[in-house]
Amino acid sequence: MAGSKWTGLFAFFLGAGLGVVAGMLLAPKSGEDLREDISGRLNEGAHRVRTAGRTVSRRAQEMANQVQQTVSDAADAALRASRKVTRS
């Protein structure tokens, strides 16, 4: 289910991107203006992708740290409990 969600999202953005490029190619502009527009849009898209990548990376690191802390806390609690049991 999750795979089809991402596949659909990817297909949507791919289709939207191709639609933008097709619209730009069919627009009545000079070749130089068109190349500048495409270059600008590609640079803007690349910037957005890099920004999103940094955000996802930071959030993944935060989640990994939370999981690590939770596991560490659980291991400490289990160790304390086992020591109580062995003392009794």
For each residue, the residues with C-beta under 8 A, 3 or more apart:
1: 4 5
2: 5 6
3: 6 7
4: 1 7 8
5: 1 2 8 9
6: 2 3 9 10
7: 3 4 10 11
8: 4 5 11 12
9: 5 6 12 13
10: 6 7 13 14
11: 7 8 14 15
12: 8 9 15 16
13: 9 10 16 17
14: 10 11 17 18
15: 11 12 18 19
16: 12 13 19 20
17: 13 14 20 21 45
18: 14 15 21 22
19: 15 16 22 23
20: 16 17 23 24 41
21: 17 18 24 25 38
22: 18 19 25 26
23: 19 20 26 27
24: 20 21 27 29 34 37 38 41
25: 21 22 34
26: 22 23
27: 23 24 34
28:
29: 24 33 34 37
30: 33 34
31: 34 35
32: 35 36
33: 29 30 36 37
34: 24 25 27 29 30 31 37 38
35: 31 32 38 39
36: 32 33 39 40
37: 24 29 33 34 40 41
38: 21 24 34 35 41 42
39: 35 36 42 43
40: 36 37 43 44
41: 20 24 37 38 44 45
42: 38 39 45 46
43: 39 40 46 47
44: 40 41 47 48
45: 17 41 42 48 49
46: 42 43 49 50
47: 43 44 50 51
48: 44 45 51 52
49: 45 46 52 53
50: 46 47 53 54
51: 47 48 54 55
52: 48 49 55 56
53: 49 50 56 57
54: 50 51 57 58
55: 51 52 58 59
56: 52 53 59 60
57: 53 54 60 61
58: 54 55 61 62
59: 55 56 62 63
60: 56 57 63 64
61: 57 58 64 65
62: 58 59 65 66
63: 59 60 66 67
64: 60 61 67 68
65: 61 62 68 69
66: 62 63 69 70
67: 63 64 70 71
68: 64 65 71 72
69: 65 66 72 73
70: 66 67 73 74
71: 67 68 74 75
72: 68 69 75 76
73: 69 70 76 77
74: 70 71 77 78
75: 71 72 78 79
76: 72 73 79 80
77: 73 74 80 81
78: 74 75 81 82
79: 75 76 82 83
80: 76 77 83 84
81: 77 78 84 85
82: 78 79 85 86
83: 79 80 86 87
84: 80 81 87 88
85: 81 82 88
86: 82 83
87: 83 84
88: 84 85
